Amino acid sequence: MVRIRFQNFKEREPVKILFNLSGRQMVWLVLTLMAMVTIVAVGWVRQEAAAPISPSEFTVEMSIKQIAPRINVTNKNLARELGLSLDVSKKKPVKTLGVTQEELDHAIEHLLGHREATLKYYIIAALALFGLVYLVRLGRPDGSPVTERKTWYPRWPYVAALVLAVAIGGFALGKSPNPMESAVKVFKSLVGLYPSIAVKLGAFAFFAILAVVGNKLICGWVCPFGALQELIYHIPILRNLKKRKIPFMVSNILRGTLFVVALLLLFGIVGGRKGFVIYHFVNPFNLFNLDIETVSVGATILVMLVVSFGFYRPFCQFICPFGFMSWLLERLSIFRVKIDHDRCNECGACTVACPLDAAKDRVAGKAFPADCFSCTRCLNICPKDAIHYEFVGKKAQPE
């Protein structure tokens, strides 16, 4: 009876993978979990408790110059948030500039919503570390033959990471920081909307490095809104619709065009008004602050989540500026999905499993393939064992 119960226990999916791991892999798992706990603990200790600030502390009798430093934004940023020209007088009481108390309260509340939770950087790093180690060392048991490939890369560790990204990296700690805003804020700094461009560049570099260490790892495993779209796509409905893929050329042209238009508007080259940020009107990360400030933001969240039931990560494909920039950075990825073209017989199994054109483009050897979100779907499907997630410089193993 005890043996039967133990055998049943071993066959449970979360436990089964542990019993299949080699001794070395178990060491990797233990060390990874210890490193994750250490990273989060350091973040917990280092986080600075931000002094509470209430919009009620500020009145329309005060000037932009008096208010902005107290909420740690530039004068131009506050002016833009109030709907004023960036060149407006910063010394006059804002009521003389036509600003009502309600408008001031709303602007300050929105700006305070962008204050970053320092702990979130550490949680993001910990989840990214787990994702990388799982992809490179833990997903496939050492010595497991290709005939057992269906047992490789079980979905539950990936789904668990996505749930944590949404629950903790999203709703628990709020929308900032996140990859999309890190990209946008660099350019906002260049027009004077933030006091230090170095700080914003540092935040963007943090996310960019995680996208390079593991191919688009930050997008595929850690980004809260990306994770939410991924979880919805996982729901087993509309399967016939999911077989249809939007051509990468179409999605990338739209995403890239929006990015260029956004820069032209931000710098005032188009529209003649510096500081106009088009991404503010389609920012789905407001969901994690429960701050649906405009109809367009609410519509973006609703449409993207509904479309996610049938199409893979629509916001990432069509809108996200960091998604576009990280696609460019994929050329530099240190660990990534690699195709052994000597083994590959182009059967198309990976192309069918991939929710985008990423696998198809890599099999075809395209120089600029579609986004790969390191989702693991192609890693346990190849009958020729021609697909691996590994160091870019690693040589293919002979058959």
C-alpha positions, 0 to 999 in steps of 0.5 A: 500500500505504501509503495502504491501511494509513493508511486502515485505520488511520483506520477503527479506532474509537478513531482514527476519532473523532479524524479526525472532530473539528474543529480547535476540538474537537482543541484542546478535547481537547488542553487537557482531557488536559493539564488532567487530567494537571496535576490528577493530578500536583498530587494526586500531589505533595500527597498525604500519606503516612499513617503506617502503623498496625497494630491490634497496637499497641493492646491491651484494657488501653488505654481508648477515650480512648487509642486513638481519637485515634491512629486519628483517630476520635472516642471515640463512633465507636470505641465504636460500632464496638466494639458499645458504647453511645455513652455508655459510659465512655471512660476505662476499659480496654476489657477491663472493658467486655467487649471482647476483643482480637479484637474490638478488632483487628477494629474498628480494622482496619475504621476504618483502612479508612476512611482516605481516599486524598487522590490519589483526589479528584484522579483523580475530578476528572480523570475527571469533567472528561473526562466533561463535555468529552466530553459537551458538546464531543467526542462529536459532531463539529462540523458532523456532520449528523443522518444520521451520528448513529450515529457520534456518541458512540462508546462506547469513551471512556465504557467507558475512563473506567469501567474507570479508575474501577474499576481506579484509583478502586476497587481501586488506591486503595481504597474511600474516598473515594466518593460514598455514604460522603460522604453517610453520613459527614455525618450520622454527624458530626452524632451525634459519630462523626467529629471534624469535621463541616466536613471531612465536609461538604467531602467531600460538597460535592466530590461534590455539585458534580460531580453538579451541574456535569454531571447526575449525572456523578459517579455515571455516569462516576466512582463505582467501584461504579456503574462496575462495575455499568455495565460488567456491564450493557454485556455483551451478554447477557439483552437481552430482560430489559434491555428491562424497566425497573423503574418509577421510582416504585417504585425511588425510593420504596424508596431514599428510604424506606431513606434516611429509616429510616437517619436515624431509626436513626442518630439513635436516634429508632427503636431508641433507640441512636444511631450505628446505621448501616444502610448499613454492612451493605450497603456494596458499596465494601468490595469495593475493600478486599477487606474483606467483613466481614459476610454482608450486605455480601457478599450485597449485593455478589453480588446487585447485581453479578448483577442488573446483568447484566439491570437497570441499576445496581440499587444506585444505583436501590434503595439508594444514599443519594448516588444519592437526594440527587443525584437531588434535585440534578438540578434544579440541574444546569448541563449536562444532557440537554435535549429540544427539544420543538419538534423532538421528534415523540415517536417513542420512540427515546430511550425505548427506548435509555435504560436507565431512565425518564429519557428518557421522563420528560424527553420528557413534561416531568415536573418530577421525572424519573427519574435520568439518569446521563449515559450518552450512550445517547440522544444519537445516536439521535434522527432529529429531532436533538432531544436534546443534552447542553448548558448548561441556559440555552442556547436551542434552535437553529432547524431 
